Amino acid sequence: MEHRTIGELMTRKVVSVRLDTPFKEIVQTLADNAVSAVPVLDGLGRPAGIVSEADLLRKAADRSDLSGRTPLPYLEAWERARAEGRTAGELMSAPAVCAHPEWTVVEAARLMEVQSVKRLPVVDETDTLLGIVSRSDLLRVFLRRDDAIQEEITHEVIGRTARLGASGVTAEVVRGQVALHGTVTDPLLIPVLVRMCASVDGVVSVSEDLKGTPAPGEPDDRVDEGRSPERRSP
């Protein structure tokens, strides 16, 4: 199976700022390009961090509210230092959490979840910025057509395991939801098929109505309910 890579999903024309870009210029850059965050690049074009609307709003939240309607938020020392920042280098969240273009959606999504970030700069082997990938970019795999998903499951998943005893399995795909039907010669194949189908790009869920049955020519050791095995002569 071939998964779409981050290099295919990322935005290549990246809006960025420099370490010494002043506060107001950052705000203007976000507004002009309708983005909520930008990478901050060092002198070699490598991401040093990310500066977002949240980073910038920290400065507004740290100001006194003369009306007294809202309390001044408690800020850790490092948060207060960033709230008082004047340039991208002082305001940004650092270090930059980056991805590589050959990564899969799964790898990027897991990193976003672990690091609690909404976007990842994409860099090459020298850490030079190539693009940026966001949560919405990763979700694009779920726009994949049902017939394309069904074809991949039929040929790549079921087809590869057919020689192991899954030749009697069919797949239906509706809105990314996969339903497996049929029989397999080994019940242990059932969870394997489910896991493999779930890993196909665009799959939302997998259900199965699969039964285990002996392959043609193999003896059925099961004894029908209510029947006794035949007695053999000594």
N, C-alpha and C positions, 0 to 999 in steps of 0.2 A: 504494500500500500504506500502511496505517496501523499505525504501531508503538505499542505501549503506552508511555505516558509515565511519568516518575518520579512525577508527581503522582498517577497511578492506583495506583502500587505502594508508595508511601511510607507509613510509619506516621505518622498525624496527631497522636495523643496522645503527645507526646514528654515523657519524664522528663528533667529538666534540673537543673543546679545553678548557683549564682551564683559569681562570681569569689571572693567571700569565704567560701564554704562550707568549713567545716573538714574535715580529713582523715576523722575518724571518721564524720561525717555523710555524707560521700560513700560510704564503705563501706556504711553502713546503707541508703542510697538504692539502691545496686546490689543489695544482698541483698533488700530489700523488693520490688523490681520485677523481679527475675530477669533483669537485663540486665548486660552486661559493660562497658559504657561509656555515658557521658552527655555531651551538649553542655554547655559552660560558657558562660553568657550574660552579656553586659555589662548595664549599666543600661537600655539601650534594647531589650533582648530580641534582640540580635544575637549569633550564635555567635562567641565569641572563641577557642575551642579545644575540644578533646575530652579528657576525663579517663577513662582506662580502667583495668581491673584491672592491666594491665602497668605503667602509670604508678605505681599504688599499690604494687605488689609491689617496685618498685625500692627503696623505703624498707626493706622487710624484707631484701632481698638485700644491702643496704649495711651491715647490722649485723654485728658480729663473731660468729663461730661458735666458741664456747668449746670445742666438741668437737674442732675441728681437722679434721673429716672433709671439709669443702669449703673451697676457697680463697676469699678475698674477691674478688669480681669487679672487674675494672678498669673504672673509670668515667671518662669524659671530664669535664672541668670542668662543662660544662652539665648532664650527667647527674647529677653529684654534687649540684649546686645544686638540681635538681628532686627528688632523693631526700631532700633535707633540707627540702623544702617542707612547709608546714602547711595551705595552703588550695588550693582548686581552681585559682586563678589561678597559683599557684606550681608546681603539680604537672602541669598540663595540657600536652598536645601542641598547639603553636600555630605559625602561625595555623590556624584551622579551614579545611579543604578542603571547599567547599560545592558543591552542585548546584542546579539550578533545575527547577521542576515540569514545564516543557515539554520537558525533555531526554528523549532516548530511552534505552533500556537500554544500547545500544552506547556512547553518550557517557558515561554514568555508569560503566560497566564499564571503559572505557579510562582514565578519570580515576583510578579506584581502583587500577588496575594501575600506572599511571605514578607515583602518589603513595604506593603501598604502604600503603593504608588499607583498613579493612574496612567502613567506613560513611561516609556523607556527610550532613551536615545539609542540608536543603532550604530555601532562602530565596527571598523575593520580590525585587522590584527595589530595595527599600530595605534588603535584607539582614536583614529580620526573619524569624525562624525560623517555618517552616510545618510541617515534619515532618522525618523522618529515613529514609534508605533504606540498607539493609544488603545484603551479598552474598546472603543468603538471599532477600531480597525480589526481587532481580534474577533469581534462578534460578526464580522462579515462572512466568516466561514459558514454561519448558520443561514445564509441566504442561498446556499447551494441548492440546486433543483433536486427534487425527490428522485427523478429518473436517473440522474447522475449518481446519487447515493446508492440507489438500488443496483445499478450496473456494477459499481465497484464492489459492493457486498457479494453479489452473485458470482462475479468472476474472480475477485481477489481473495475474499474471505471463504465463501463456501467452496469455490473452485479449488483452492489450495488444500483445503481439508477434506475434499471429497474422497480422496484415496485412503483417508483414515476412517471413512465410514459416515461421511456427512452428505453423500450424494442425494439423499432423499429429502433435503431441506430446501425450502423456498423462503424468500423474503418479500414482505410488502413494506413500502415506505409511504407514509402520509404525513406531510408537514414535519419531516425530519424524524418522525417516530417510527421505529423499525419493529415489525412483528415477524418472528420466525415461526414457521410451521413445518411439520414433517417428522421424520424419524431418523435416528442415528443408530449405528451399531453398538456404540459404546456410550453410555450415559455420561461418562466423564468428559466427553466432547462438548456437552451442552454449555457449561460455564465458560469453556474456551471460546466457543462461537460467540457467546454474548459479549465477552470482553473485547474480542476482536472487532465486532460490529460497533461497539461503543466508541472505539478509537478512530473510527472513520470520520473524516472532516464533515461537519454538517449534521451529524446525528445528535438528536435531542435526548432520546431514550430508546431502550431496547426491551421488548417483552418477548417471551417465548412460549410456544405450545409444542414442545418437542418431546418425543417419546423414544425410549431405547428399545431396539429390537435386534435380534441376531442378524448378521449379514447372510446373504444367500449361501446355502451350502453348509452353514455352521449349525451344529445341533442345538436344539432348544431344550435346555435342562429344566425348564419350568414345568411343573405338573399342574394340569388344569384343576381348578377347584372342584372337589367332589369326585375326582377320578383317582384311582389307585394305580401305581406303576405296575406294568405287566410282570408276572412272575416268570422267571426264567428256569428252565429245567437244569438240574445239577449236571 
